[in-house]
Amino acid sequence: MGQTLTLIIPVLGAMGLLYTFWKSAWVTKQDAGTDQMKRIALAIEEGAMAFLKAEYKVLIIFVIAVAILLGISGNTANSSPLVGLSFIVGAFCSALAGFIGMKVATKANVRTTNAARTSLGKALEVAFAGGSVMGMGVVGLGVLGLSLLFLVYSNMGWDIGKVITVITGFSFGASSIALFARVGGGIYTKAADVGADLVGKVEAGIPEDHPLNPATIADNVGDNVGDVAGMGADLFESYVGSIVGTMVLGAAFISTAGFENTNQFGGLNAVLLPLLLSGVGVLTSILGTFFVKVKEGGDPQKALNRGEFLSSAIMLLATFLIVQWMLPATWNFEGHDYNSMGVFWAVLFGLAGGLGIGLITEHYTGTGTGPVKSIVQQSSTGAATNIIAGLGVGMMSTAIPILILAVAIIGSYAFAGLYGIAIAAVGMLSNTGIQLAVDAYGPISDNAGGIAEMSHQPKEVRGRTDKLDAVGNTTAAIGKGFAIGSAALTALALFAAFVTAYNASHPDARLNGIDVTNPFVTAALFVGGMLPFLFSSLSMGAVGRAAMDMIQEVRRQFNDIPQLKAALAVMKRNEGKDEKDWSAADKKTFDDAEGKAEYGKCVEISTKAAIREMVRPGLLAVLVPVVVGITPGLLGLGSVVGAEMLGGLLAGVTVTGVLMAIFQSNAGGAWDNAKKMFEEGVEINGKMYYKGSDPHKAAVVGDTVGDPFKDTSGPSLNILLKLMSVVALVIAPLL
């Protein structure tokens, strides 16, 4: 029966990939619109693919080098050189998920624009189909890759502990690619965004998506490399990490009374449970996508919520049945009594925690909410007060999510111990397929609006894409909150898995808790707490340097290209007039500037900057745990000291990393929507302010500060704390 189950799970993962190929083919068959729309979309696609190719060339060197080191160091009784192969497979699956998702997203954007020429419902269908390719690609590759490795290694005559130790390399590979994708993509998109915003909106007074803006193509490319490929890699890594962490902890139950022959799985029930739940989650996510539909004049948010909530409800019912079937009614482990219903309640705590954090995130970042309105009000006195208000909102937004996390951690632990915390993370991520589909839909809609602007589509077309984009901003904010919550639980699960793996490999020198009064542990705790600040500094500094290059390039083109300079003068001279009321000479001058902006140079600046700047933050996350864990042993202090210090390091980086991630993501989101409120018109002290007003310009400055917060350093911290925990788990047998 156990062998049958290990064959069924890869099939569930393969079904996710089949859905991906089907939806990808459907999107490609849709009409891409006018020749001008196709030219713009082709430029975006070529820029996105050029970035991926440049990024993957660098990452191939890193992957091969690390795989060789893992293969050499893995030649021990408790591990195997094949851990290097697991690393390569994990890295490949993560990179492939990003490639598939971004390839389809760059095709879906222009087709969404064209669909918006006829109806809102058709535009939503195309945009969501493009997003669902990313979502199902991630979960399909995650389940398929992990289950196939488990199937192969479990038939090699190894004990289950060694099988899972070697599989942890898969999670390490996924985490490594995810960090580089998040950091590199974040640097790319924000360098372009800052250049398009500051020079285009503030200095020249034109929209960031206007065809005269040289940074506009790079900005649209950035939406794909940062918010599609980057977010996909982020959740792929959380998804895989939560499964691996739960498998490690589940392996500890094998010798426990009640697990030896339960349901004839040979005691592997608790090990296989997270894989099976994730595989069933692929099916429920696919089912949910069929209910995302909206009629003309309807609310896209309700359509997306309907698919997501229905999928979650089915998954919850399936989880209840699977847990009752897979686990014994009761068992005792290390003096504590557990039961199958307790594991189900732990999953429920994870799901509720993810939903709660998402809703709180929406409150602090949503258009028209109290926190965002407070930033709008303080924009009336300039950029300084706007920034102060945004920082305050971001800091305040950490309180309730942390309390929700605390309740989820304590609740899941009370019902099922450390395994409960790990399975809560699996529960939170079980519907990653549709969650990521909803999230990836956002940047596709954003790109669709940009293409509508650049190809001079009628106002009703831009109105439909704006409606989709507005919903996309909300789903992106909720997605970031969801990613942070899952990161915290996954990091804790991986931390517990590290302790379990270390104790299994060192029965004579067990790690019995982390004593914060131990000076070695305290020192490592402070170092861990410092790392998210250092990491954020490196990533934000990278955005700043790249943005300076971008700003200088956009200014150069506005000054040195005669057609652009003349067109900007025409726009300023006719400010407030409808284009049909311009003089014939002004219209000709404006038309002559079409296509004269050198978009390629801006794309090149973002690409080179992202590749150059992503290396240091990435190496920081990989090397620090290794140095801290191994150095005490090399100095003769013993492996336990190294393990204790590594535990302290992980505790410090997890606590401050989660807080910094919530603060930065929510502050950036609130600044962004405060700016958007001005573009629609807001009333402050009885006076209306619109786009181009001084308070709006102050809000643009705040949004520019928030861009690297919410799209570079904030989301990247999710991966930092998980990657460091995965590295600790991989090196646990080697300490």
Beta strands, then each sheet from edge to edge (+ up, - down):
strand 1: 330-333
strand 2: 336-339
strand 3: 682-684
strand 4: 687-689
sheet 1: 1+ 2-
sheet 2: 3+ 4-
end
